[in-house]
Amino acid sequence: MISVITGASAGIGAAAAEELSRRGHRVVLVGRDQSRLNAVADTLTGPEGDVVTCDFSSLDDVRRLAALLRERYERIGVLANNAGVMSPDRRMTQDGHELMVQVNHLAPLLLTSTLADRVDRVVTTSSRAGQSGRIDPDDLSREHRRWNGWLQYGDTKQANALFTVALAARGVAATCFHPGVIRTGFAGDARLMRLALALPGFAKPPEHGARPLVHLATHPDGVERAGGYYSGGRFERVPSMSDPELAERLWQTSLAALAG
């Protein structure tokens, strides 16, 4: 089975790649840094993995990735949308979108929708932060609302869950999950988060965060509940993260943003 994992150069993505490889999956590692991806590939104990570089802050790079994956693989058993970013400062991409909106939401939507006819199941790394999200499909980058990094991040994690609902409505076997608070370099230059992660017992190792991804990727029935959000290993219904009408609006406006 081919399993494509984005954000696979470290953290949850790397840990999930190692476990899926151990279970016999041929893992395709996707990330920005070739040398770090190669280092992860060297740890795989199962079938030889593939390495593909892609920067989600460039939609053209995501389109290139999608075209390459379509060319190389007739079927993809699992697409794990795990790449993500948290930025305390407002940054805009060359495509005109706020960085977190593009990397966490628009880029995986573009990749997934382009590959949907080739993929058996989609697993997306969301977060409990999505419960505080207030996504506005007509104002994805918060240009007309109060902006701070954590508000925008929460919006994108809510978007991950709503994107999963929209995929399921289109017949795609899709789930998403909260990985827990994990010790990775994900927080970047978010100083308060770095301090919190340094507290003893506050954060878990990447292997802990990879467990729900691996479970949802390998569950024998395909998915436990299509369109579902999982936290702590269990399905959890959060109204703001499972509203089908909001999910459809977000899907349509996001496609329009990608086309524009």
N, C-alpha and C positions, 0 to 999 in steps of 0.2 A: 504494500500500500504506500502511495505517495502522500506525505504530510508536509505541507508548506507552513512554515512558522515565521511570521514577521517579528522584528525586534528580537532576533535570535542570537545576537552577539554577546549577551550577558543576561544575568538575572533569571526571571521566570522563563523567558523564551529558551535560553540555553539549557536550563534544567529540564524543561519539557522535552526538548530535542533529545537529550541524553536518554530520558526514560522511554520515549517513543521508539528511539533507535534500538534500545535494549529489547523492546517488545517486537522487533522485526520490521518496523516502518522504515522506508527509505525517506529520510528527512531532507527537505530543501530549506536551508538556512538563509533567511533574508535579513539584511541589515545595512547600515551605512559604512561600516569599517571592515574592509576585506581581511586585514590581519587578525582582527578579533574573531571574525567568522571562521577563518581557517583554524584558529586555536580551538574553537568549539568543535569543529568538524573532526579534529584530531582526537577528541575525547569519545566520539561515538563508537559504540561496541557492536552495533548491528550492521546492516547494509551500508555501503559507502554513501555518505551524504553529499549533497550538492550545495554550492555556495553561490548566492546571487546578491550583488550589492544594489541597494536602492535607497534613495533619500526621499522620504515622504513629504518633505517640505517643497518638493517639486512635483507637480502633477504630471508633467511630461515624463519624469523618471518613473512614476507609477504606471503610466501607460506603457512605457518600455518594458517594465517588469511584467505586466499582464500579457503583453504580446509574446514575450520570451517564454513565459510559463505555458501559454497556449501552444506554442510551437514545439516545446519539449515534451509535454505530458498530455496524453489522450484523456486520462482521468486523474483527478486529484481526490484522494480519499478524504483528507481533512485540510481545510484552510483555517489556520489559527491566526486571527487578527490580534496580535499582541503588541505591536509597536505603539509607543505612546510617548508623550512628553508633558511635563508640567513646567510652566514658565511664570515666575512672579512678575515679569515685565511684559508689557504689551509689545508683541513683535508681529509684523506682517510679512507674509511670504511674497515671493515674486509673482504669485498667482493672484494676489490681492486679498487673501484671507488671513485672519488671525492665526498664528502658528498652531495653537492647540486645536482649534477647530479643524484645520486642515490635516494635521498629522493624526489626531485621535479619531476624527470622524469622516471627513470628506475623502481622504486618501483610501482608507479601508473600504468605504462604500464604493468608490471607483474601482478598486481592485476586485472586490467581491462581485459586483454587478457585471463586470467584464468576464469573469470566470464562472458565473453561476451555472451555466449549462455543462460545466466540466467537473463540478465539485459535488461530492456526496454529502458532506456536512461542514458547517461553519461554526467555529467556536471563537467568541470574541471576549477579550479581557476588558471587563467593565470595572466598576468600583462602587462601593457603598456611598462614595461621594456623590454619585448620581442621584441619590435620594434628596439632596438639597439643590439639585439642578432646577433651573427655571428656563429651559430652552425656549426660544422664540424662533420658529422656523423662518420668520421674515427678518430676523436680526441676529443671525448666527454669531457674528463677531462682536456683538454688544456695542455697535457703533452708536446706538440711540438709547442705551441704558448704562447704568453704573457699571464700571469695569474694575475688577481686580482679578488676580491670577486664580484664586481659589473659586470665585464665582464662575469664571470661564471654564475652569477645569471640571467643576461639577456639571455644568451644561454639557460638556463633551461626553462625560461618562453616562449621563442620562441619555444622550443621543445614541451611545453604543447599545443600550438596552432597547430603545425605540427602533433603531435600525434592525435589531434582531427580531422584533415583533413584525416589522414590515417584510423582512425576508421570509419568515414563517408563513405570512399571508400569501406569499408568492410560491409556496410549496417547497421552500428550501428548508432542509433539516438544520435549523440554526438555534444555538443557545449562547448565553453569555454568563459571566460569573464575576464575583468579587473574590480576589485572591487573598485578601487579608492584608495586613500591614507587613510589608516585606523589606528586608535589607537589600537594597539595590542602589545603584547610582541614579535612579530615576528622578529623584527630587532636584537634581542639578544644583542650581544656585539658590534654591529656596531654603534660606538659612534656618528658619524655625523648624522645618521638617527634618533637616539634617541633625539638628540638636535633639529632636524627639527620637529619631531613629537610633541615636547613640545611647539612649537610656536602656539599662539592662532589662531584658524581657519584653521590651515594647514591640520589637519587630521580629518576625520569623525569617528563617533562611529562604532563599529562592526555591528550594525543593518543596517547601510547604506551599508556596503560592502556585507551583506548577501542578500540584495534585489535582485540583478541580479541572484544569485544562486537560490533563491526561485522561481523567475519568470521562469527561464529556466527549473527548475525541475517540475513546475506545469502548464506550458503553455498547453492549451487544445489540441493543434495540435501536441503535442509531442515535436517538436522543431520548432523554427521559420525558421532556415536555417541550415540543417545538415552540420556539419563541420565548422560552422561559429564562428567567434570571435566577442564578443559584448563588447562595451565600452560605458558608459553613457546611458545604456538601448537601444542602437541601434547597428545594425550590422555594422561592420567596416572592410573593406577589406585592409589588410596590406600585400603587395606582399611577403615580407620575411617570413610572418607567415601563408601563404596560398598556397605556391608553392607545387603542388601535387607530382612532381618528387622528390623534396627535402624531402617531408613528407614520401614518400615510402622508400627512401634511409635510412632515419633516423629510420624508423620502422624496416627495415631489420638488420641494424647494431646494433640497440638496442637489438633486440631479440638474436643476436649472442653474444652480451656482457653479456646478462643474462644467456645464455647457457654455456658460457665459465667460 
